[in-house]
Structures are given as C-alpha cells and as structure tokens.
C-alpha cells in the first residue's frame, strides 16, 4: 500500500518512464501485493465480526415443553452475551429425528445451531436404526447445558398417593389403562416402557407430539400416568391438576425435596438423568465453536438464569465440548443396552 501512495505523492512518471519494463514490472508487483493483502484481510474481518446476524437454535420439541423453555431462557442469555438475537425454531416429531435432521443440515457457519436433549437422542438412535443423521457423527459439541429431571405424574383425581399404590391400582384392572408419552422413541416413552416391564404391568402406551398435547389427557384421566419433565408438568401440579409420585433422576431434585426417586419408591433400574447440550453442524469453523462455547459458559454462570431455571426444575451446569462429546458417547452405549434389555424392537 505504501508503493501505491508514492505514485500520488511524487506524481505519475512521464509516459516514457511508465513504458519502461522495470516500472511496468514494479507496478504489476504492487497490484499483486495489494490484492493479496486485501484478500488476506477479508477473512480476518469476517471472523472478528461474528455474529453479524441472528442465530437460530433448532429443537426437536413443540413450544411450552421443557426443551422449549430451556432453549428460550438460555437463548435469551446467549443473545445478551453475543450481541445478536437468538431465535428458537420448534421442529417436533419422529422421536426427535425431524429437528435433528434440520439442525444437521443447517449451514456450518455458526448461525444455525441445535439444542439437543442428549438422552432422548441416544434413545432414538437405539430405536430407529435408519436415522439419516447422528448426534455423534454430524455435529460438533459446543457445551453441556445441564439437566431437566423427569418425574412420574398422575391425575390429581386418581386415588393414589405413592408409586406402590399406583402399581396396585393398575394391577386391579390389567389392560384397561393407558400411559401417555411425548412420542414414540422419546425418553418419556422409554421410561414408561421400563416402568411397565420392571413391574410386569399390562398397560397401553399412547404417544403424543410433546407434553403440551399429552398432559391434558393425563389430567382428564384418559391416561393414568406419564413420565414428563419437572419443568413441563409443574404448572399443572401447582394448579392441583396433576401430582408427582416420584422423580426418575438418580437423586432427588432440589426443587422437590419431598418427592422420592423411583429407587426410593421401590422401583429399581428406571433411572434417567435428562441431559441437554448445544451443538453446531459438522464443518462449523473451530473459532466460531470456541466463541459460542465461551459465550454459553458465561451465560450459564448468570445467577438470575440459574435461579429462574431452578424454579422450573432445571439444573444448569456448563460442561466444555469434550465433556459433552463423552456424555453423548456414553449415553448412546447406555441406552442401546437399556432398549435391548427392555425388549423394544428397533424400528
């Protein structure tokens, strides 16, 4: 650039000098160096400017459920950290496969992310053998977000107040009762199947497209039980329309200290820590992933966000990309074995 400036500082040389081979060569070299400098500067500028536009986070569940509540709360805080809007897109259905596919097919530029219920996706991978995309192979981990424990809920009108009373109630009329779930291949579904198998119950599974659709039928008694997130079912519990009998997590939930775990209630081997993580499609630049991971870590440290989500049953805890990758791998192995032991045939 200094050479270009010198032409204008000292004046354009006479035609005779400009026609000399030496000056023509020098001029071409200046043009080449200038173009190279500009080409090299563009990526640095683009990198420094990220994010330049709104970021979309896809989830595999409908509005108002636990995943949606978590995604919007974390998304709002990420927006504050990154200085750009974070928009949540709901793509429910097919046990999470529709949203998973949409997330994997987003452009790998940092503007299309996927917030996964990692436990649910591990179960779906074990049940649906021909999934077009994989959480393990088609995504890059950004960070672990935390967990949203599931609970066993029943209608408030049901004349039972413990897990053992529920088991006795169902056994009195074999085959006459239903249990609801968030959909075939979801964690909610598999928890119900494990509960059914563990206790040798004759009860029919009725799948829905999420908690919002399923819970009203549990309230009305069309289904006598459901495994649902504490976050999703809490408003109906507070409204005296549902009641908690137990939590499916490995330990009691801090928000519900009086609600026992299933193990404490006498049901072994039905344990699920419902974990969540944020991912980018494969091919996303490492520097963008690192920027997003750092922003997510800062977001999850905010006391207001932690308190707000804890009040809804979610327990936030950041984990770096390597930890999330290991979590996903471990859960795929664990739930593959559970699906096999539960006798659920792959579809």
C-alpha positions in Angstrom: 0.0 0.0 0.0 3.0 2.4 0.6 4.1 1.9 -3.0 0.6 2.9 -4.3 0.7 6.0 -2.2 4.1 7.0 -3.6 2.7 7.3 -7.1 0.3 10.0 -6.0 2.9 11.7 -3.7 5.6 12.1 -6.2 3.4 12.3 -9.3 2.8 10.0 -12.2 6.0 9.4 -14.1 6.2 10.6 -17.7 4.9 8.2 -20.4 8.4 7.3 -21.4 9.3 6.1 -17.9 5.9 4.3 -17.4 6.6 2.4 -20.6 9.9 1.1 -19.2 9.9 -2.7 -18.5 11.3 -2.1 -15.0 8.4 0.3 -14.0 5.8 -1.9 -15.6 7.1 -4.9 -13.5 7.1 -2.8 -10.4 3.6 -1.7 -11.0 2.4 -5.3 -11.5 4.1 -6.4 -8.3 2.4 -3.6 -6.4 -1.0 -4.6 -7.8 -0.3 -8.3 -6.8 0.8 -7.3 -3.3 -2.2 -5.1 -2.8 -4.7 -7.7 -3.9 -3.0 -10.3 -1.7 -3.2 -8.0 1.3 -6.9 -7.3 0.7 -7.7 -11.0 0.2 -5.9 -11.9 3.4 -7.7 -9.2 5.3 -11.2 -10.3 4.4 -11.4 -13.5 6.5 -10.0 -11.7 9.5 -12.6 -9.0 9.2 -15.4 -11.6 8.8 -14.1 -13.7 11.7 -13.9 -10.7 14.0 -17.4 -9.6 13.1 -19.1 -12.9 14.1 -22.0 -12.9 14.8 -23.3 -10.4 12.1 -26.9 -11.7 12.0 -29.4 -13.5 14.2 -28.7 -17.1 15.3 -31.3 -19.8 15.0 -31.4 -22.7 17.5 -33.5 -25.7 16.4 -35.1 -28.0 18.9 -36.9 -31.3 18.4 -39.9 -30.5 20.6 -43.0 -28.2 20.4 -43.5 -24.9 22.3 -44.1 -24.8 26.0 -42.3 -28.1 26.9 -39.2 -28.4 28.9 -36.8 -28.2 26.0 -38.6 -25.1 24.6 -38.5 -23.4 28.0 -34.8 -24.2 28.4 -33.9 -23.2 24.9 -35.6 -19.8 25.1 -34.1 -19.0 28.5 -30.6 -19.9 27.5 -31.1 -18.3 24.1 -32.0 -15.0 25.7 -28.9 -15.0 27.8 -26.7 -16.1 24.8 -28.2 -13.1 22.9 -27.0 -10.8 25.6 -23.5 -12.3 25.5 -23.2 -12.3 21.7 -25.0 -9.1 20.9 -27.3 -10.8 18.4 -30.8 -12.2 18.5 -31.1 -15.9 19.2 -34.3 -17.4 17.7 -35.7 -20.8 18.7 -37.3 -22.9 16.0 -39.5 -25.8 17.0 -39.3 -28.9 14.8 -41.1 -31.7 16.7 -41.9 -35.2 15.5 -40.4 -38.7 14.7 -38.9 -39.1 18.2 -36.7 -36.0 17.6 -35.4 -37.0 14.2 -37.1 -34.1 12.3 -35.4 -31.5 14.5 -32.1 -33.4 14.5 -32.1 -33.5 10.7 -32.9 -29.8 10.4 -30.1 -29.0 12.8 -27.5 -31.1 10.9 -28.4 -29.6 7.6 -28.0 -26.0 8.7 -25.2 -24.1 7.0 -22.0 -24.7 9.1 -21.4 -21.0 9.7 -22.4 -20.6 13.3 -25.9 -19.2 12.5 -27.8 -22.5 12.7 -27.4 -24.4 16.0 -29.1 -27.4 17.6 -30.1 -27.7 21.2 -30.4 -31.4 22.0 -32.0 -33.5 24.7 -29.0 -35.8 24.5 -30.6 -38.6 26.5 -33.6 -38.5 24.2 -31.4 -38.6 21.1 -29.4 -41.6 22.4 -32.7 -43.5 22.9 -33.9 -42.6 19.5 -30.6 -43.8 18.0 -31.1 -47.1 19.6 -34.7 -47.5 18.5 -34.6 -46.0 15.0 -31.8 -47.8 13.1 -32.1 -45.9 9.8 -31.8 -42.3 11.1 -30.4 -40.1 8.3 -28.2 -38.1 10.7 -26.5 -38.8 14.0 -25.8 -36.6 17.0 -22.4 -38.3 17.4 -21.3 -38.0 13.8 -23.0 -35.0 12.2 -22.5 -32.3 14.9 -19.7 -30.5 16.8 -20.3 -30.2 20.6 -20.4 -26.6 21.9 -21.2 -27.2 25.5 -23.2 -29.1 28.1 -26.1 -27.1 29.4 -27.4 -29.2 32.4 -30.3 -31.4 33.1 -34.1 -31.3 33.4 -35.2 -34.2 35.6 -38.3 -36.2 34.7 -41.0 -37.2 37.1 -43.8 -39.7 37.3 -47.1 -37.8 37.3 -50.7 -39.0 37.7 -54.1 -37.2 37.6 -54.8 -35.3 40.8 -58.1 -37.1 40.9 -56.5 -40.6 40.8 -57.0 -42.2 44.3 -53.3 -43.0 44.7 -50.5 -41.1 46.6 -47.5 -43.3 46.1 -45.8 -45.4 43.4 -46.8 -48.6 45.2 -50.4 -47.5 45.3 -50.3 -46.7 41.6 -48.9 -50.2 40.8 -51.7 -51.8 42.8 -54.3 -49.6 41.1 -53.1 -50.6 37.6 -52.9 -54.3 38.5 -56.5 -54.4 39.7 -57.7 -54.0 36.0 -55.0 -55.4 33.7 -55.0 -54.0 30.2 -57.6 -51.3 30.9 -55.3 -48.3 31.5 -53.0 -46.2 29.3 -49.8 -44.3 29.9 -49.0 -41.2 27.8 -45.6 -40.1 26.4 -44.1 -37.3 24.5 -43.9 -39.5 21.5 -42.5 -42.9 20.2 -38.8 -43.1 20.9 -38.6 -40.2 23.4 -37.2 -40.5 26.9 -40.8 -40.2 28.2 -41.8 -43.2 26.2 -38.8 -45.4 27.2 -39.2 -44.5 30.9 -42.8 -45.7 30.7 -41.8 -48.9 28.9 -39.1 -49.6 31.5 -41.6 -48.9 34.3 -44.1 -51.3 32.7 -41.5 -54.1 32.2 -39.9 -53.7 35.6 -43.3 -54.1 37.3 -44.9 -56.5 34.9 -47.8 -54.2 34.1 -50.4 -54.6 31.4 -50.9 -51.0 30.3 -51.1 -49.4 26.8 -48.7 -46.8 25.5 -50.4 -43.7 23.9 -47.8 -41.4 22.1 -48.3 -37.7 21.6 -46.2 -35.0 19.9 -45.0 -33.5 23.1 -46.0 -32.7 26.7 -48.4 -29.9 25.7 -50.6 -32.4 23.8 -50.2 -35.3 26.3 -50.6 -33.7 29.7 -54.3 -32.6 29.2 -55.3 -36.2 28.6 -53.4 -37.3 31.8 -55.3 -34.5 33.7 -58.6 -35.8 32.3 -57.8 -39.4 33.2 -57.6 -40.8 29.7 -54.1 -41.9 30.7 -53.4 -42.8 34.3 -49.7 -41.9 34.3 -46.9 -40.2 32.4 -43.2 -39.6 32.7 -42.6 -35.9 32.0 -40.1 -33.2 32.7 -40.5 -31.4 36.1 -40.5 -28.2 34.1 -43.3 -29.2 31.7 -45.6 -30.6 34.4 -45.0 -28.2 37.2 -47.7 -25.6 36.3 -50.4 -28.4 36.3 -49.0 -29.7 39.6 -49.2 -26.3 41.1 -52.7 -26.0 39.7 -53.8 -29.2 41.6 -54.5 -31.0 38.3 -51.6 -33.4 38.5 -49.4 -34.8 41.3 -45.9 -36.1 41.5 -45.3 -39.6 42.7 -41.5 -39.9 42.1 -38.6 -38.5 40.1 -36.7 -40.6 37.5 -33.4 -39.0 38.2 -30.5 -40.7 40.1 -31.0 -38.3 43.1 -33.8 -36.1 44.4 -34.5 -32.8 42.7 -33.6 -29.8 44.8 -36.9 -28.1 43.9 -38.9 -31.2 45.1 -37.1 -32.4 48.2 -40.1 -34.4 49.4 -40.6 -36.3 46.2 -38.7 -39.6 46.3 -36.7 -41.1 43.5 -38.1 -44.2 41.8 -35.5 -46.3 43.5 -36.5 -44.9 46.9 -40.1 -45.7 46.0 -39.3 -49.4 45.4 -38.7 -49.4 41.6 -35.2 -50.4 40.6 -33.4 -49.8 37.3 -35.6 -47.0 36.0 -33.1 -44.1 36.2 -32.7 -41.2 33.7 -30.8 -38.0 34.1 -32.3 -35.9 31.3 -29.3 -34.0 29.9 -29.1 -31.2 27.4 -26.3 -29.8 25.2 -25.7 -27.2 22.5 -24.3 -28.3 19.1 -23.2 -26.9 15.7 -23.4 -28.8 12.4 -20.3 -30.6 11.3 -17.9 -28.2 9.4 -18.5 -25.2 11.6 -15.2 -23.3 12.0 -13.4 -24.1 15.2 -13.0 -20.4 16.1 -16.8 -19.9 15.9 -17.4 -23.0 18.0 -15.0 -21.7 20.6 -16.6 -18.3 20.7 -20.0 -19.9 21.1 -18.7 -22.2 23.9 -17.2 -19.3 25.8 -20.5 -17.3 25.5 -22.5 -20.3 26.7 -20.3 -20.8 29.7 -20.7 -17.1 30.6 -24.5 -17.3 30.1 -24.8 -20.4 32.4 -23.0 -18.6 35.2 -25.6 -15.8 35.4 -27.3 -16.1 38.8 -30.7 -14.8 37.5 -30.7 -17.5 34.8 -29.7 -20.2 37.3 -32.4 -19.2 39.8 -35.1 -18.8 37.1 -34.5 -22.3 35.7 -34.1 -23.9 39.1 -37.6 -22.6 39.9 -38.8 -24.6 37.0 -37.0 -27.8 37.8 -34.0 -27.3 35.5 -30.4 -27.7 36.9 -27.9 -25.7 34.9 -24.2 -26.8 34.8 -21.9 -25.9 31.9 -19.6 -28.6 30.5 -16.9 -28.0 27.8 -17.2 -29.5 24.4 -15.0 -32.5 25.3 -17.2 -33.4 28.2 -20.4 -33.1 26.1 -18.8 -35.4 23.5 -18.1 -38.0 26.1 -21.6 -37.6 27.6 -23.2 -38.3 24.2 -21.0 -41.3 23.5 -21.7 -42.8 27.0 -25.4 -42.2 26.7 -25.6 -43.9 23.3 -23.9 -47.0 24.8 -26.1 -47.0 27.9 -29.5 -46.5 26.2 -28.6 -49.1 23.5 -28.3 -51.6 26.2 -31.5 -50.5 28.0 -33.5 -50.7 24.8 -32.2 -54.2 24.2 -33.0 -55.3 27.8 -36.4 -53.7 27.7 -37.3 -55.9 24.7 -38.1 -52.9 22.5 -37.6 -53.9 18.9 -35.6 -51.4 16.7 -37.8 -49.8 14.0 
